[in-house]
Amino acid sequence: MSEDFEALTVADYAKQAARTDQRSGGRALGFSMLGLFGEVGSLLSEAKKKQRDDASYLGYAHAVAEELGDVLWYLAAIARRSRMALSDIAAAAATNGGQWQTGGNETLSFHALQPQHIPLAKAPMPQFEHSLLALAGDVGLLINDFQAGGLAKDREALAGRLVAVMRRLIQAANESGVTIEAAAVKNLHKIFDRWPRERIYPAPTDAALDPEEQLPRRMAIDVYERTVRGQTFVYQRSSGVYVGDRLTDNALEPDDYRFHDVFHYAYVAVLGWSPVLRALLRLKRKSDPKLDDAEDGARAILIEEGITSWIFGQAQQLRYFENVKRGGLPLDMLKHVRQFVAGYESERCPLWLWEEAILQGYTAFRFLQEHRRGRVLIDFANRRLRIKELPS
């Protein structure tokens, strides 16, 4: 197996990372500088959290690897926008003299930048803290020179600053017990999970089951309000049959959460997942007791409702995502959603697919807010949730 292993080169990483760069224009370099500074701050924060909450803070090693990868991504972005090769910067950082040379480093691997054996660190050691502070200092010098305009025309000075940052990054990785290659691979996985090279929809998890245990591939649901004894409820019907109970906002202050089932319809249409709809439509997978109990049971239903309610709280502060386009939802929000569903089948849905489900659901929600009624159409074949006016 070891003979089949192919080390990730610095140049290949930089090339792949460039494909997920969402910024362009004259201010892109300044944005990358801010990003580098912010990610180094996050790296320092992880070390601080582990010291402060040692017994209760889990996932330290995972978080350090992720933050190292994020620092590397922004360093690659700065190099690219400065028309420098990240591989040249890494090669200079790996040598004692740090002599800057352009070209000839295309085959340099991340593996070659570090010792062969790196001891695993389960907690931040004093030397790691020192290296992180030194890294922050070098990044501060880079940004200070950039702000002062001293790097705009001095290519050698800029190269020197970037080499210094890269050298500190390698040192910090050595002392944290993380290989830069692992951090780079983790980073690529994360960014393509969020901004994929190609959007390939995963197969539905119930594809092999009988139709009576499959979520609907096509379905039309009429959603409308009706006032009963002075209180307004939302009713839902499909093919003349009521879906679920009549709904209110369940809140002291009205916020139209009564229309929230549209989000569950979006999960069905885009993700092919919804324990809530399985229960409402009586499509639980009884033929497989384990799936029925775990994936379609009460706990899974509560998790889906929890996700929906939590996202709704975020959406209220952002005008229900009215002006958010594809690729624009906060990465941290989508990562929190992934944490919600950890251990369940929807965990396998990529982050970009979660974003599509959320944005399509909120498009339909805003329509219902405006019109107070609508016909919701699930179109799983095209991974679309549509809505149109409901005839009187």
C-alpha positions in Angstrom: 0.0 0.0 0.0 2.8 2.4 0.8 4.1 2.2 -2.8 0.7 3.6 -4.0 1.0 6.6 -1.8 1.6 9.9 -3.6 2.7 12.8 -1.5 0.8 16.1 -2.0 3.0 18.7 -3.5 2.8 22.3 -2.4 2.2 23.4 -6.0 -0.7 21.0 -6.4 -2.3 22.2 -3.2 -1.9 25.8 -4.3 -3.5 25.0 -7.7 -6.5 23.3 -6.1 -6.9 25.9 -3.4 -7.1 28.6 -6.1 -10.2 27.0 -7.5 -12.2 27.8 -4.4 -11.1 31.5 -4.2 -14.4 33.5 -4.2 -12.7 36.9 -4.2 -11.5 39.0 -7.2 -10.7 42.6 -7.9 -8.3 45.2 -6.6 -9.2 44.6 -2.9 -8.7 40.9 -3.0 -5.1 41.0 -1.7 -6.2 43.1 1.3 -9.0 40.6 2.0 -6.5 37.8 2.0 -4.3 39.7 4.5 -7.3 40.1 6.8 -8.1 36.4 6.4 -4.5 35.3 7.2 -4.5 37.5 10.3 -7.9 36.2 11.4 -7.0 32.5 11.0 -3.7 33.0 13.0 -5.9 34.5 15.7 -8.2 31.5 15.6 -5.2 29.2 15.9 -4.1 31.1 19.0 -7.7 30.9 20.3 -7.6 27.1 20.1 -4.5 26.9 22.3 -6.1 29.3 24.7 -9.3 27.3 24.9 -7.4 24.1 25.6 -5.5 25.7 28.5 -8.6 27.3 29.9 -11.0 24.4 29.6 -8.6 21.4 29.5 -11.0 18.8 30.8 -14.1 19.9 28.8 -12.6 21.0 25.5 -12.7 18.2 23.1 -11.3 18.1 19.5 -8.2 20.2 20.1 -6.0 18.2 17.7 -8.7 18.3 15.0 -9.2 22.1 15.5 -5.5 22.8 15.3 -5.2 20.9 12.0 -8.1 22.7 10.6 -6.8 26.1 11.6 -3.3 25.3 10.3 -4.9 24.4 6.9 -6.9 27.7 6.9 -3.7 29.7 7.6 -2.1 27.8 4.7 -5.0 28.6 2.4 -4.7 32.4 2.9 -1.0 32.3 2.6 -1.4 30.6 -0.7 -3.9 33.2 -1.8 -1.5 36.1 -0.9 1.3 34.4 -2.8 -0.9 33.9 -5.8 -2.2 37.4 -5.9 1.4 38.6 -5.5 2.4 36.4 -8.5 4.6 34.2 -6.4 4.6 30.4 -6.2 3.8 29.0 -2.8 6.2 26.2 -3.6 9.0 28.7 -3.9 8.1 30.2 -0.6 7.9 26.8 1.1 11.3 25.8 -0.4 13.0 28.9 1.0 11.3 28.4 4.4 12.6 24.9 4.6 16.3 25.9 4.2 18.4 27.2 6.9 19.5 30.3 5.0 16.0 30.9 3.6 17.4 32.0 0.3 14.6 33.0 -2.1 14.7 31.4 -5.5 12.0 31.4 -8.1 11.1 28.2 -10.1 12.3 24.6 -9.8 10.2 23.7 -6.8 7.2 22.3 -8.5 7.8 18.8 -7.1 8.3 19.9 -3.5 6.0 18.0 -1.2 4.6 19.0 2.1 6.1 15.8 3.5 9.6 17.1 2.7 9.0 20.2 4.9 8.9 18.4 8.2 10.8 15.7 10.1 9.8 12.1 9.3 8.4 11.5 12.8 6.4 14.1 14.6 5.3 13.4 18.2 1.6 13.8 18.8 0.7 16.7 21.2 -2.7 16.3 23.0 -2.3 19.7 24.6 -0.5 23.0 23.7 3.1 22.8 24.9 5.1 26.0 25.9 7.2 25.9 22.8 4.0 25.7 20.6 2.6 28.7 22.3 5.9 30.5 21.7 5.8 29.6 18.0 2.2 30.7 17.7 3.0 34.1 19.1 6.0 34.4 16.8 3.8 33.4 13.9 1.3 36.1 14.9 4.2 38.6 15.1 5.5 37.8 11.6 1.9 38.1 10.2 1.6 41.4 12.0 4.9 42.6 10.4 3.6 41.5 6.9 0.3 43.4 7.3 2.0 46.4 8.8 4.4 46.7 5.8 1.4 46.0 3.4 -0.6 48.8 5.0 2.3 51.2 4.8 2.8 50.5 1.1 6.2 49.1 1.5 5.5 45.8 -0.3 3.7 47.1 -3.3 6.9 47.4 -5.5 9.5 45.5 -3.3 9.1 41.9 -4.4 12.1 40.8 -2.4 10.7 42.3 0.8 7.3 40.7 0.3 9.0 37.3 -0.4 11.0 37.7 2.8 7.9 38.3 4.9 6.0 35.4 3.3 8.9 33.0 3.8 9.1 34.1 7.5 5.4 33.3 8.0 5.8 30.0 6.2 8.8 29.0 8.4 6.8 29.8 11.6 3.9 27.8 10.3 6.1 24.8 9.7 7.6 25.1 13.2 4.1 25.4 14.8 3.0 22.3 12.9 6.0 20.4 14.1 5.3 21.3 17.7 1.6 20.7 17.6 2.1 17.1 16.3 0.2 17.9 13.0 1.7 17.3 9.6 1.2 20.2 7.2 0.2 17.7 4.6 -2.6 16.4 6.8 -3.7 20.0 7.4 -3.6 20.8 3.7 -5.6 17.6 2.8 -8.2 18.5 5.5 -8.4 22.0 4.1 -9.0 20.8 0.6 -11.7 18.4 1.7 -13.4 21.2 3.6 -13.3 23.8 0.9 -14.5 21.4 -1.8 -17.2 20.2 0.6 -18.3 23.8 0.6 -17.3 25.0 -2.9 -17.1 21.9 -5.1 -15.4 21.6 -8.4 -18.4 19.7 -9.6 -21.8 19.4 -8.0 -22.6 15.7 -8.0 -25.8 14.9 -6.1 -25.6 11.8 -3.8 -28.0 9.0 -4.4 -31.1 9.0 -2.0 -30.5 6.8 1.0 -33.8 5.0 0.5 -33.3 4.2 -3.2 -33.2 0.4 -2.6 -36.4 0.4 -0.6 -40.0 -0.3 -1.7 -41.8 2.9 -2.9 -44.1 2.9 0.2 -41.0 3.5 2.4 -39.4 6.1 0.1 -39.7 9.8 0.6 -41.8 11.4 -2.2 -39.9 12.2 -5.4 -42.7 14.5 -6.6 -45.3 16.0 -4.4 -47.6 19.1 -4.4 -48.6 20.6 -1.0 -51.1 23.4 -0.7 -50.2 25.7 2.2 -52.7 28.3 3.3 -54.0 30.3 6.4 -57.4 30.0 7.9 -58.9 31.9 10.9 -60.7 29.7 13.4 -62.4 31.4 16.4 -60.3 34.5 16.1 -56.9 32.6 15.8 -55.1 32.1 12.5 -53.7 28.7 11.7 -51.7 27.3 8.8 -53.2 24.3 7.1 -51.5 22.0 4.5 -53.1 19.6 2.1 -51.8 17.2 -0.6 -54.2 15.5 -3.0 -57.1 16.5 -0.8 -55.5 15.0 2.4 -54.4 17.1 5.3 -50.6 16.9 6.1 -49.9 17.2 9.8 -51.7 19.4 12.3 -52.7 22.9 11.9 -49.8 25.2 12.9 -49.3 28.5 14.8 -46.1 30.4 15.5 -45.7 28.9 19.0 -44.2 32.3 20.0 -45.2 35.3 22.0 -44.3 37.6 19.1 -45.6 36.6 15.7 -42.8 35.6 13.3 -44.5 33.4 10.7 -42.8 30.2 12.0 -46.2 28.7 11.3 -44.9 28.2 7.7 -41.8 26.4 8.8 -42.8 23.0 7.3 -41.7 24.4 4.0 -38.1 23.9 5.3 -38.8 20.2 5.8 -40.1 20.0 2.3 -36.9 21.5 1.1 -34.9 18.9 2.9 -36.9 16.2 1.1 -36.6 17.9 -2.3 -32.9 18.7 -2.1 -31.3 16.3 0.4 -33.7 13.4 0.2 -33.9 13.4 4.0 -36.5 14.3 6.6 -37.5 12.2 9.6 -40.3 14.8 10.2 -41.9 14.2 6.8 -41.5 10.4 7.2 -43.5 10.6 10.3 -46.1 13.0 8.9 -46.6 10.9 5.7 -46.2 7.6 7.4 -43.2 6.6 5.4 -41.0 5.3 8.2 -38.8 2.4 7.2 -40.5 -0.4 9.2 -38.8 -3.1 7.0 -35.5 -2.2 8.7 -36.0 -2.0 12.5 -32.6 -0.3 13.0 -33.3 2.5 10.5 -36.9 2.8 11.8 -35.6 3.3 15.4 -32.5 5.4 14.8 -32.9 7.3 11.5 -36.7 7.7 11.6 -37.3 7.8 15.3 -38.2 10.5 17.8 -34.5 11.6 18.4 -33.9 12.1 14.6 -37.2 14.1 14.4 -36.1 16.3 17.3 -32.7 16.9 15.7 -34.3 18.0 12.4 -36.7 20.3 14.3 -33.8 21.7 16.2 -31.8 22.4 13.1 -34.8 24.1 11.5 -35.4 26.3 14.6 -31.8 27.2 15.0 -31.3 28.2 11.4 -34.5 30.2 11.6 -33.0 32.3 14.4 -30.0 33.0 12.2 -32.2 33.8 9.2 -34.2 36.4 11.1 -31.1 38.5 11.5 -30.3 38.3 7.8 -33.7 39.1 6.3 -34.4 35.4 5.9 -31.5 35.2 3.5 -33.2 37.4 1.0 -30.0 38.6 -0.7 -27.9 35.5 -0.1 -26.8 33.8 -3.3 -25.3 30.3 -3.8 -22.0 30.1 -2.0 -22.9 33.0 0.3 -24.1 31.3 3.5 -21.6 31.5 6.3 -19.3 28.4 6.5 -19.6 28.3 10.2 -23.4 28.0 10.0 -23.2 25.0 7.7 -20.5 23.4 9.9 -22.9 23.7 12.9 -25.6 22.0 10.9 -23.2 19.2 10.2 -22.5 18.9 13.9 -26.3 18.7 14.6 -26.7 15.7 12.4 -23.4 13.9 13.3 -24.0 10.2 13.4 -27.1 10.3 11.2 -27.4 9.6 7.5 -27.8 13.3 6.5 -24.2 13.8 7.8 -23.1 12.5 4.5 -24.7 15.4 2.6 -22.0 17.8 1.5 -22.2 21.4 2.9 -23.0 22.9 -0.5 -26.1 20.6 -0.7 -27.2 21.8 2.7 -26.9 25.3 1.5 -29.1 24.6 -1.5 -31.7 23.1 0.7 -31.7 26.0 3.1 -31.7 28.7 0.4 -34.5 27.0 -1.5 -36.5 26.6 1.6 -36.2 30.2 2.5 -37.1 31.3 -1.0 -40.4 29.5 -0.5 -40.8 30.8 3.0 -40.5 34.4 1.9 -43.1 33.8 -0.8 -45.5 32.5 1.9 -44.7 35.5 4.1 -45.8 37.8 1.2 -48.7 35.9 -0.2 -49.9 33.9 2.9 -50.6 30.9 0.7 -48.9 28.9 -2.0 -48.5 25.6 -3.7 -45.2 23.9 -2.8 -43.8 21.5 -5.3 -41.2 18.8 -4.4 -39.1 17.9 -7.4 -36.4 15.5 -6.2 -35.3 14.5 -9.7 -34.1 18.0 -10.2 -33.3 18.6 -6.5 -35.6 21.6 -6.5 -38.3 23.0 -4.2 -40.6 25.2 -6.1 -43.6 27.4 -5.1 -46.3 29.1 -7.0 -49.5 31.0 -6.3 -52.3 28.8 -4.9 -55.6 29.2 -6.9 -58.5 30.5 -4.8 
